[in-house]
Amino acid sequence: MFNFLPHSVLQMSTIFLSIVIEAIPFVLLGCIISGALQVFLTPERVQKILPKNKLLAILVGSFLGFFFPSCECGIVPIITQFIKKGVPEHTAFAFMVTAPIINPIVLFSTFIAFGNSWKFAFLRALGSFIVALIIGSWIAYINHSPILKADLQPHTEEHHEHGETRKHSFSQNIWSVLVHGIDEFFDTGRYLIIGALIASSMQVYLPTQFMLQLTSSKIVGVLVMLVLAFTMSLCSEADAFVGSSLLSLFGTNAIVAFLVFGPMVDIKNLMMMKRSFHGKFIVQLIALISVIVTVYALVI
């Protein structure tokens, strides 16, 4: 039916659909979790749960992903809701960079992809913790620029009226979760579509064969794999299988960079971050993550 279209367009369309179909369930799950946080998580509960010490709060955020797993496709709505509910920004972003990596499904898929070896799963998890600690510390102690856009800043809770909290039945709360999740899904979904379109076009039209030949030095190989991780925009539950296929060509250092960087920064994730966070902060965040991952990959 579409034979009149150029092969590159058909290839791009196939990749676009695969990215969207792969990402939608996780984005929907993230939006439903965001809805649950909106309804059930209160700033008072946050204050009770999280330690006051900033470093301890960063550590809590870093390990939270193991018990509260999320794919990177749906992480932005969760982080946005965390911050709106009073979770410290340094805790929220420590969670953001580790959750798509240290959750059990991703660790096990990495174990399987590399021939039932825990080496790359361990190096991947360790790298994410190092990035989380540095990013969290940067946000807690150094960064003073605003992160969340003005229209997403925390507001007075809708269920407060005349200083009293209205009680809702469980069924009303569940309905509120679904309504908020669906609204969030359609709001976030358009950025997923744009990101998937850009990612698919870059996979087709970016000269990857030329990039794959740039394996002359360790640092060049690492940088090439960072670019590939960003442009391919693979789900963290599947990227290890791509990484293992490139291991003989690029070596351990570059593949570890690919496995750590991809779940933290890719095109579809960037588009969703653009909706919620200030552009200056996003640029600084991506630059810092890139430097940390590069240095980590070179010294392991």
N, C-alpha and C positions, 0 to 999 in steps of 0.2 A: 504493500500500500504506500509506503514511504520511500520506495526505491529511487524516486526522483531527487531525494535529498542527498547531499554529499555524505560520504562515509563518516567524516569527522563529526558532522552534526548528529548523525545517528548514534555514534559512539558516545558523544557528550550527553545525549538524551538518556542513554542506558545507564551511564554512570550517575547522572542526576537522579534518576528514579531509584537506583540502588541506595544512594546516600539518604534520600528522603525516607524511603521505606524502612531502612535500617534505623534511622534516627527517631522517627515519629513515636514509636512506643516509649522510648526513653524520655523524650520531651514531654509526652503526656503524663508519664509517671512522675516526672519532676514537677509538673504543674499541679498534679493532684496532691503531692507532698507539700507544695507551696500553699495550696488551699487548706490543708490540714494545719500547717503552721499558722496561717492567718486566723483560723478559728480557735485552735486549742492552745497555742503558745502565747503567753502573755509576757510583757516585760518583767513582771514580778517573778514569774517562774524562771526566766533567764537569769535574773540576779541571784536567785537561790541556787541554781545549778552550777553556774560557772564560777571558778575561783577569781578573786579580785586581782591577784598577781598576774601581770600581763604575760610573762613568760609561761606560767602554768596554763593560762588560758589559751596560748598558742599551741602548747603541747596537747591540750584537750581537743582543740580543733583538728590537729594533725592526725590523731588516732581515732577521731569520731567516724571517719569514713569506713573503717573496718566494720563497725557495728551499724552504720547508717549509710550503706553503699549507694552510690549514684553514678551513672554514666555521665561523661562530660556533656553529652547532648542535652541533658536536663538539669545541669548543675546551676546555671545562672538564675533561673526563677527561684531556686531554693536559697541561694546566697542572698538574693535581693530581699526575700522575705525574712531571712535571718536578721539582716541589718535593720530592716523596718521594725522588727520586733525587739530590738535592743541588744542583739548579740554583737559584741565588739567586732569591729571591722577586721582586726588582726586575727581573731578567732575564725571568722567567716571565711577569709581568704586562705588561711592555713587548711581549712576543710576543703576548699575549692580545689586546691592543687593536689591533695592526696587522695580524696574520695574516689576519683575515677581510676586510681592505680592500685590502692591497697585493699580494695574490696575483694572478698574471697574468689569471686567468679573470674576477675581479671588476673589475679595471681595464679589461679589454677590453669587458665587458658595459656598464660605465659609459660608455665611449667610444661604443659603438653606440647606447645609449639616448638620448644627447644629440646625436644627429645627426652622428656621426663627428667629434666635437670632444673634444680632450683637456683642455679647461678644467676640467670638473667632476671628471674622473678625477685631475687634478693637485691640485686643491683638496682633494679627498677624501683622497688619500694624504698630502699635507702636514699636514692636520688630524690624521690618525691618528699621524703622527710626533711632532707637538707634544704630543698627549695622552700618548703613550708616554713621552716624555722627562720630562714633569712627574709622571706617575703613578709611573714608575720611581724618580725622584729622591725623591718623597714616601715611598715604601716603603723606599728605601735609607737615607735620612738623617733622616726625621721620624717615621714610624710605628713604634711600639714594641709595639703590640698584636698578639696572635697572629693568624695568618691561617688556617692549616689546622686543622681540628677535631682534637681529641686522638686520636680513633680512627683518623685518617688520617696521623698523624705518622710520619716515617720509622722503620722498624724494622730490625733486623739482617736482612740478606739471607737468604732461606730456603736458598740454595744454599751457605751457609757452614756448615761442620760441623767442630768441634774446631779452628777457626782455619784450615782449609783449604777451598779452593773445589772443589766437585764439578764435574767436567766432564760436559757433556751433549752428545749427538750433535745434529747439525743438525735432524734430524726431531723429536727430543724438544723442542728449542727452539721449533720452529714449532708443535708441539702446545701447548706452554705459552702461546705468544702467542695462539692461538685460544681456549684455555680462559679465559685472563685477559680477553681481549676480550669474549667472550660474557658472562662474569660481570659485567663492567663495563657492558655494554650493557643487561642486564636491571635492573641496579641504577640506572643513569642514566635508562633509558627511562621509568620511572614518573614521574619529575619532568618529563620532556618531555611526557607525556600530560597531567599536571596543568597545566603551563604553556600547552599548546595549548588546553586547555579554557577556561582563564581568558582567553586572548587572543581566542579566537573569540567568547566571550560579550561581551567588551568591545567588539569590533568591531561587534557587532549592536546592543547596548543602549546604548553610549555615544553621546551625541548629536553625531556627527561633523559633521553639516550645520551645527549651531550653531558648532562649532569652526572650520569652514572659512570662516565669515563673519568671524572675528576677524583680519582682515588690515589693520586700521586703522594699525598701527605696525610697524616692523621687528622690535622686540624681542618683541612679542606674536606675530607670525608665526613667529619662531624658536622660542618656547616651545611654540606649538601643534604645530609639526612635531616637536619632541622628544617630546611626548605621543603623537602619531600613530606615530612610529617605535617607541616602546615598546609601544604597544597592538597595532599591526599585526603585529609580530614576523615581518617578512619575512626571507627568506634574503638574504644580502648579494649573491648572484649574480643576484637578480631585483629588488631594491628600487629600482635606478636607473631602471627603466622606470616604476614608480609615481611616483618623484620627478620625472621629466621631464614626466609628465602634469599635475603640479601647479605646474610652474615659472611659468606665466603668471599663476597666482593668487597665489602667495606670493613669488616673486622669488628671486634667487640666494642671498641670505643664509640664508633659511629652508631652502631645499632642500639646501644644503651641510650645515647642521646635521642635517638628516634623514639624509643619506648617511653622515655621520661617526658620529653617535650610535647609529643603529639596530644596526649590527653589534657594537657594544660592549655595549649594554644593551637587552635586550628581555625579555618575560615568560618565555619558555621558558628562556632563558639564565639569568635570575635564579633560577628554580626549581632549575636544576642547580647553580648556585653555592651555593644554600642548603644543598645536601647536603654540600658540601665545605668551605665557608669559614664563619668566625664571622660572625654577624649584624651585629655592630658594624662589622666591617671592610667588609662588603658595603655598608652604608648610607653609610659614609665614602667608599668607592670610587665609588659611583654619584653621590653629591653632588658630588664633585670632578670627575668626568668631565662632569657636567651643566654646571657652571660654566665649565670650560675650553672645551667645545664652544660654549656660548652666546657667550662672549667672542670666540672665534675667528670664529664666524659673523658677528658684528656688525662686526668690524674688517676683514674681507677686502674 
